[in-house]
């Protein structure tokens, strides 16, 4: 391929960091491939920046000795500006190359230098290869080197353009507030929007409405069709929601299959109409949804509206139970994540062509490059698994009858033919080929096709990378197939990394989904005693998992890593509350700030008398999150809920959490308590914490003393409460203490 084709890109939603393209990994893969095919040991990619050349990537220490050197004195300038040929089997025979090598300190006996072009054909850099040995056959490899240069040029262009998009996103502080699956805002975006809009609504008295939506049947869909199918439905739902609201409205994925919409300056009647429109749009896509609507009041604010909308959504779900539809598309297949179906195109930046407004996965980004590289309608990766072909990734600018996550029999498909060597790498016109009447060709409306077989790192076949148009393309040929194969080798590193990460995530989700079959989680209660008189004042609820499985901390950390900690925390809380109904005294339960601020938490705890509960808040939280948490818990605290903070977290960051939350209990971790009777440092820390908690008007709770000596020292030091101690182990002492 003599020059790069213009990159054709389409809209795909909000931006994510361009690192998803992994340009370094792609160049390393391309260099390794070129080295193996040409015999040149050294490869480097140079970008021209004004009068300088900047080495972006190199293999085996080739290229300039510093990151930026004058362009005119480098090897690329000798070929691109000085008239030297692109290939020099013997450098000494080309004076311009010999002088450039001497000036840059490059020891090369043979060289190849080809330009790297922008989508408009401008020279933006050079791809260079060198060897310390003469390579008489080097000219034969020139077409392959040019194809690699075209590929890297397009990839570099995509990276640079995406960088501009990401900068805008970063300036708006949106990068950390975006759900990568749907492109909508995430829970952090929701919390920030509620906080900001609450201030505006309170200041200006404007009406504000909240919608809470929950998709029907998503768990069943994940169980029957797989999580890829469920993910695609979530993407469709996000796109449909975004299309039904105004630019000033906030649309977020709250987590799992739940979405939230914040409608500023909106009366209830209008919000109800929006909800009906949203339900209709989702229904047209075959997605059933339960919906709740509420408006802000001056007394309860937007957090109260969120709680009310959440309760209304659950009431709607109960009313609709038994007649909900599975979230399938109206066509009965999953609609492809086709560019152009949602979001808007990002304008050209710096003369470069439009780029995707978002790339939700690194592999999708490279597929978009592949589609643009050969100027086709569709590009996809298929995985050949036994007798099945599964579409792993799909990008398209036309409607196609398949989507990422769908599978079908492998035998006889174009992918199967490609792997078996019975289909050429490039077919410019399928009507004039042996596959003219092939079922795959007819079903997909393939007019022209180019493909490459993908191999794993161990050399075994993985699947195919295919690109096609619905029209013939007489210019499609071997260079396109070679470029696609080179990109395929680069993309496989990302594919295998993503597959490994997804495999780990699936394993965690599978363990979580199978938890009930293993006996489920349960709650173990440790007594909390008054060290002054040995009285039982409460119980500490600790989550226990089936015997022989991972420790509780591992369950929660693994769930957190795959975004499933919310449901697990909710299940643990529900079990603790149910199991504690007949226990004497108060009960200490735990929740992260994210869990403690959702309406379901308030609904659940309000049902069991908040005055019996002490909530230990887990983990870190930003200042805005603390404000949100304090506001969310205020109604429960008015009804008697008390808060606890563990000592390490409580005094971090200048005591910000203590000042914001004003806990009634300060918890000392068992690591501090263990050995406190003999450790001077532990005793000093606990003594200080006694004074600290007394100044707060809080009580100090020591977790897990294990010996009579530790108990005696804690009692003498004035620690009022201890957890995990048998009632007969605490000797009475004068002075009543009572519960927190």
Beta strands, then each sheet from edge to edge (+ up, - down):
strand 1: 42-49
strand 2: 52-59
strand 3: 68-70
strand 4: 87-88
strand 5: 110-117
strand 6: 123-131
strand 7: 208-215
strand 8: 250-255
strand 9: 258-264
strand 10: 289-295
strand 11: 378-385
strand 12: 388-396
strand 13: 407-409
strand 14: 426-427
strand 15: 448-455
strand 16: 461-469
strand 17: 522-530
strand 18: 536-544
strand 19: 586-592
strand 20: 613-618
strand 21: 642-646
strand 22: 665-668
strand 23: 699-703
strand 24: 721-723
sheet 1: 3+ 2- 1+ 6- 5+ 4-
sheet 2: 8+ 9- 7+ 10-
sheet 3: 13+ 12- 11+ 16- 15+ 14-
sheet 4: 17+ 18- 19- 20- 21- 22- 23- 24- 17+
end
